[in-house]
Amino acid sequence: MKGLFIVIEGIDGAGKTIQSKLLQKELIKKGFKAVYTSEPSKGFIGKFLRRISFKGVKLNPEVETLLFAADRFQHINFEVAPNLSMGKIVVCDRYFYASLAYQGAQGVDLNWIKTVNNFIIKPDLGIYLDVPVKVGLSRISKRKKTVFEKSEIEEKVREIYLKLVKEKELIFVDGNKPIKDINNEIVNLTLSFIEGKKK
């Protein structure tokens, strides 16, 4: 089997990280070579983006878009693409759709975001974990918030994600269910996709 690129998206507090890591773990158990990765990446631009976000530094949204695109370019070329070329399943916690949602929510033109990200590898499977904004924010209330984690921004972010679901860019998964139930659904979606590719 050639490599498979799976992306898990959602607002802050949706459970993306835990579900991405659980999916990787389950795939390994089933005999697949699977790796977990995330955006912002572990590269120097990604580290910079994480640092300023948690410090509450607010960048111009267009500048932010370009920085995320630059980090994504590095991430794809040094992590995603090499693993895919080795036939591995890459499970990514946030990806290009997060730029559409988060920078789009701040008024950046969606077509321009797509243009500056025209180098991306399109995921084989894109999953959107949906939770109401109040639920997401309550889940992350104990951790230090980033500049994006405000209800008015997150509401707009969720709207864009739901639009992407409607456009069939992402598959909707209810993030309000128990963790294990969500994991089972995502694993089943992934296995069904793999089976479909074999036919």
N, C-alpha and C positions, 0 to 999 in steps of 0.2 A: 504493500500500500504506500502511495506517495504521502507526503506530509499533509496534515490537516490543520487548518487555522481556525480556532474557535475564540470568539470574543464575548465577554460578559460585561454588560453595561447596566447603568442604573444611577439614580440620584444618590447623594451621600446617605449612608445608613441603610441602603437597600440590601446589603449582604453580599456584594460582589466578591470581595476578597475571600471570605470563607467558602463561598460556593465555587469559586475558581480553583481554590486549593483542594477542596473536596473532590471536584471533578477530576483533577490531575491524579489524585490518590486512587480514585476508583478505576480510572483507566489503566494505571500501572498494575493494580490488582488483577485486572482482566487481561494482562499480558501485553498491553500497548506501551510504546516508549512515549512518554508524555512529559512536557516541561511546563512550568508555571512562569509567567512573566507579567509585568504590569507597566502602566504608564501613569505619571511620568516615569521614565526608565531610571536605571541605576547609573546612567552615563552622567557626565558633568553638567550638561544642560538640564537633565531631569532632576538632578540633586539640587541645582540652583532653583528650579521652579518649586520644588517641595519646600525648600528653606524659606523663600520669600512668601510663599502662601501661608505657612504657619506663623510667620512673623507679622502677618497682616498687611504686607506691602501690596498696594494696589497698582498694578501696571495698566497702561493704556490697553484696552481690549484687543486692538489690532496687533500691537507689539506682542502681547500675550499669545495670540494666535500663531504668529510667526515663530515664537520661541517653542511652543508646543509642536509645531510642524518640524522644526529643526531637530528637536529631541526625537520625534517619531521617525525621521529619516535615519538617524543614527540607530535607533532601536530596531528598525526593520533590517537594516544592512548588517548590523553586528550581532543581532540576537534572533530575531524572528526568521529571516530568510535562511541563515545557516542551519537552523534546527529543522526547518521544513525540507531543506535539500537533503538532510540525513534521514528523511522519512518519519520524523517525529510529529506527534500531535502537540501543537503549541496552544496553550490555554492562556489567553491574555485578559487581565483585569483592567478594563478601560482601554479604549483605542480611539480611532478617528471620530467615531460618533460622539464621543465626549466633547470634542472640539466644537462640533456642530451644536451640541446642546448647551454647553457652558459659555462658549464665546458668543454663540447665537443668542443666548438669553440676555447678553449684554449689548445686543444691537448690532453685532458684526454681521455683515451680509453673508448668508449661507452659501451662495454661489462663489463668493470670494474665498471662503474657508475651503470649499471643495477644490478651487483652483490651486491654492498654495499647498494643498495636500494631494495633488494629482499623481504623486509617485507611489501612493500606498498600495499594499497588497490587499485585495478585497478578501475579507474573511469567508471561509467556506460556510461558517455557521455563526450568526450573530444573535445573541440572546439578551433580551431586556428584562431585568428583574424589576417589577413594579411594586412600589409601596407608596401610600399617601405621604406627602411632605411632612406632616406632623409626626408620623411614625418614624420616618427616616431621621428627622432631627432629634427625636426623643432617644433614639438608639445611640446617637453619637454625643449626647449631652454631657457625658462624663469625660470626653476627650477634648483636647484643645481644638477649637474650630479654625478652619481655614477661612480665607476671605470669601469663598464661594458659599459657605454654609449658612445662608440666611434665607428665611422662608420665601421672600419675594423673588429671589433669584432662583431658588429650587423649584418654585411653582412653574416658572417659565421653562426651566430645564426639563421638567417632567412633561410639559406640553410638547416640546420638541421631540423628546424620546417617543411619546405616544404617536406623534405624526410619522416618525420613522417606522414605527410598527405598522401603521396604516398603509404606508408605502411599501411594505414587505421588505424593508431593509433589515429589520430585527424581528425576532420571534418573542411574543409576549409570554412571560412566566410570572405568576402571582407570587410576589415576595412576602406575602403576609402569612403564608402557611408555615408549619414547622420546618426547621432546617433540613431534617432528613427527607421529608416529602418533596421539598424543592430540589434537593440533590438527586433524588430518584427520577424526578421529571427531567432534569437536565441531562442526567446520564442516559436515560431512555431516548431523548431527542438526539443525543450524540451517536448512540449505537444505531439508531434507525437511519441516521444520515450516512454512517459508515456502510451499513448494509446496502443502502440505496446506491452508493458509489460503486459497489461491487457488481451490480446488475448491468 
